[in-house]
Amino acid sequence: MINFIFITPTYAQWNDSFEQHKTYILNIKTNPFTIFQGPILYTAEYRLGFEKPIATFSTIQIMAAYLGKSPYVYLAEAAMSYNDEIKINGYRFQAEYKYYFLARKKGTSPFEGFYTAANASYSKAYITNYYFKMRAQGINATYQYIALKFGYQHTVNNYTFDFFYGMGYRDITWQSNLPYSNTQKLNRGDFVPFDNAIKILLGFNIGFRI
């Protein structure tokens, strides 16, 4: 009984120390809310990626996504008097370098604290309907940007919550070969809320580290 009393605190201290020094090698990440609006107007983004340490305070983050039809497009189709289903297919790829510089508790593993990051993103989507698809006609939309980010990633056991803000440069192009467009670039101001080259980032990702 006496031995148990003395051993128990020692074991608890060892267990706490183990948790503090536990090393995670990968952080699987997503954002379930991007299915409501992707990077390109009318799209839904199904995002999945990972974050991996490359140095003591540095990580790389790679994200890929399939771009489909946003829920509000389905609602608009349901309200239409004619049956002409819109078809949207595309993809998005993101690459990011992170440097964690604050709030790294002594002995903690990666994926935690304040960080700065350099982020690049490329998205492409093809928008058409059944009639124009049979004739290889539609709208090609591309959206690319580079940005600097500032963020904080909070951890709860194996879960991570990554909140970030950033600014950068963006380029948006809508190219159409529909019959009435005569193969021309469409006015991007019709498809984005703010027609300028400034990219503002404000968002979050949820992760599970292993």
LINRARA-V220358 format. One record per residue. RES is the residue in three letters. SS is DSSP state (hx for helix, st for strand, lp for the rest). NEAR is the number of other C-alpha atoms within 10 Angstrom. Layout:
res;ss;near
RES;SS;NEAR
RES;SS;NEAR
//
This chain:
res;ss;near
MET;lp;6
ILE;hx;6
ASN;hx;7
PHE;hx;9
ILE;hx;9
PHE;hx;10
ILE;hx;11
THR;hx;11
PRO;hx;11
THR;hx;11
TYR;hx;11
ALA;hx;11
GLN;hx;10
TRP;hx;12
ASN;hx;12
ASP;hx;11
SER;hx;13
PHE;hx;12
GLU;hx;13
GLN;hx;14
HIS;hx;13
LYS;lp;13
THR;lp;14
TYR;lp;15
ILE;lp;14
LEU;lp;18
ASN;st;21
ILE;st;20
LYS;st;22
THR;st;19
ASN;lp;16
PRO;hx;12
PHE;hx;14
THR;hx;19
ILE;hx;18
PHE;lp;16
GLN;lp;19
GLY;lp;23
PRO;lp;20
ILE;lp;21
LEU;lp;15
TYR;lp;21
THR;st;27
ALA;st;26
GLU;st;25
TYR;st;21
ARG;st;22
LEU;st;17
GLY;st;19
PHE;st;17
GLU;st;24
LYS;st;20
PRO;st;20
ILE;lp;13
ALA;lp;10
THR;lp;10
PHE;lp;17
SER;st;18
THR;st;19
ILE;st;18
GLN;st;20
ILE;st;18
MET;st;18
ALA;st;20
ALA;st;20
TYR;st;20
LEU;st;27
GLY;st;22
LYS;st;22
SER;lp;20
PRO;hx;15
TYR;hx;14
VAL;hx;18
TYR;hx;13
LEU;hx;10
ALA;hx;10
GLU;hx;15
ALA;hx;12
ALA;hx;10
MET;lp;10
SER;lp;7
TYR;lp;8
ASN;lp;9
ASP;lp;11
GLU;lp;15
ILE;st;18
LYS;st;16
ILE;st;20
ASN;st;15
GLY;st;21
TYR;st;21
ARG;st;23
PHE;st;17
GLN;st;18
ALA;st;17
GLU;st;19
TYR;st;21
LYS;st;24
TYR;st;20
TYR;st;22
PHE;st;13
LEU;st;13
ALA;lp;14
ARG;lp;16
LYS;lp;10
LYS;lp;8
GLY;lp;13
THR;lp;17
SER;lp;18
PRO;lp;25
PHE;lp;31
GLU;lp;22
GLY;st;19
PHE;st;20
TYR;st;22
THR;st;20
ALA;st;21
ALA;st;17
ASN;st;21
ALA;st;19
SER;st;18
TYR;st;18
SER;st;22
LYS;st;21
ALA;st;24
TYR;st;21
ILE;st;21
THR;st;21
ASN;st;14
TYR;hx;13
TYR;hx;13
PHE;hx;17
LYS;hx;13
MET;lp;9
ARG;lp;9
ALA;lp;11
GLN;lp;19
GLY;lp;20
ILE;st;20
ASN;st;17
ALA;st;22
THR;st;20
TYR;st;17
GLN;st;19
TYR;st;19
ILE;st;19
ALA;st;20
LEU;st;19
LYS;st;21
PHE;st;19
GLY;st;20
TYR;st;20
GLN;st;20
HIS;st;17
THR;st;18
VAL;st;9
ASN;lp;9
ASN;lp;11
TYR;st;17
THR;st;20
PHE;st;18
ASP;st;20
PHE;st;16
PHE;st;19
TYR;st;16
GLY;st;18
MET;st;17
GLY;st;17
TYR;st;15
ARG;st;18
ASP;st;15
ILE;st;19
THR;st;16
TRP;st;19
GLN;st;18
SER;st;21
ASN;lp;16
LEU;lp;16
PRO;hx;10
TYR;hx;8
SER;hx;12
ASN;lp;9
THR;lp;13
GLN;st;12
LYS;st;15
LEU;lp;15
ASN;lp;12
ARG;hx;17
GLY;hx;11
ASP;hx;11
PHE;lp;16
VAL;lp;12
PRO;lp;9
PHE;lp;11
ASP;lp;12
ASN;lp;13
ALA;lp;12
ILE;st;14
LYS;st;17
ILE;st;15
LEU;st;15
LEU;st;12
GLY;st;13
PHE;st;17
ASN;st;20
ILE;st;18
GLY;st;24
PHE;st;18
ARG;st;20
ILE;lp;11
//
